Structure formats: C-alpha cells, structure tokens
C-alpha cells in the first residue's frame, strides 16, 4: 500500500506546468513598467503651476485664484 502511495505522489509531481519565461524576467518587466510610470509622472511635475491653475501653498497643494471681475 505504501509503495502505491509513493508512486501516486511522484506521478502527480511530474505533471507541472513550466513558466513561459524565467521567473526573474517577471521582476525585470515589473521594474521596467514602474520606471516608465515614474518617468511619465516626472514629466508632468509642476504642470499645474505652469498653466496657472492656482497659487502654490504650503504642503504642495494649490489654492484657487479668485478674480474680482464681476463682483460689486
């Protein structure tokens, strides 16, 4: 009985699926993807201030500009 269990266990271990590429490549692809996302984010730094969307305030946020036109 124990021999048949060992044979069954070893037979099941042989039916594995291999990854389509080495496991390290998944980490490399993830690192490259995050680097590209960082580059896109870095490219748009300071865009709000350049477009005049508000005046910078402490903490990195912007305060809306209020115009006096049309007020009595």
C-alpha positions in Angstrom: 0.0 0.0 0.0 2.8 2.5 0.9 4.5 1.8 -2.5 1.4 2.7 -4.4 1.0 5.9 -2.4 4.6 6.9 -3.1 4.2 6.1 -6.8 1.0 8.1 -6.9 2.7 11.1 -5.2 5.7 11.1 -7.5 3.4 10.7 -10.6 1.5 13.8 -9.6 4.6 15.9 -9.1 5.7 15.2 -12.7 2.6 16.9 -14.1 3.7 20.5 -13.5 3.5 23.4 -15.9 6.5 25.5 -16.6 6.5 29.3 -16.8 6.8 30.7 -20.3 10.0 32.6 -19.2 12.4 32.6 -16.3 10.9 33.9 -13.0 13.5 36.7 -12.8 12.1 38.2 -16.0 8.7 38.9 -14.4 10.6 41.1 -11.8 12.5 42.8 -14.6 9.3 43.5 -16.5 7.6 44.9 -13.4 10.7 47.1 -12.7 10.7 48.5 -16.2 6.9 49.2 -16.1 7.2 51.1 -12.8 10.2 53.0 -14.1 8.1 54.1 -17.2 5.3 55.2 -14.9 7.7 57.2 -12.8 9.1 58.8 -16.0 5.6 59.9 -17.1 4.8 61.2 -13.6 8.1 63.1 -13.5 7.5 64.6 -16.9 4.3 66.3 -15.7 5.7 67.7 -12.5 4.9 71.4 -12.0 2.4 71.4 -14.8 -0.4 73.0 -12.7 1.8 75.9 -11.8 2.9 76.4 -15.4 -0.7 76.5 -16.6 -1.8 79.0 -13.8 -4.2 76.6 -12.1 -3.6 78.2 -8.8 -1.0 79.7 -6.5 1.2 77.2 -4.6 0.5 77.0 -0.9 2.3 75.0 1.9 2.1 71.3 1.6 2.3 71.1 -2.2 -1.4 71.9 -2.9 -2.7 74.9 -4.8 -5.2 77.5 -3.8 -7.7 78.7 -6.3 -7.3 82.2 -7.7 -10.2 84.5 -7.2 -10.8 87.3 -9.7 -12.6 90.4 -8.7 -14.2 90.9 -12.1 -18.0 90.9 -11.9 -18.1 91.5 -8.1 -19.8 94.5 -6.7 
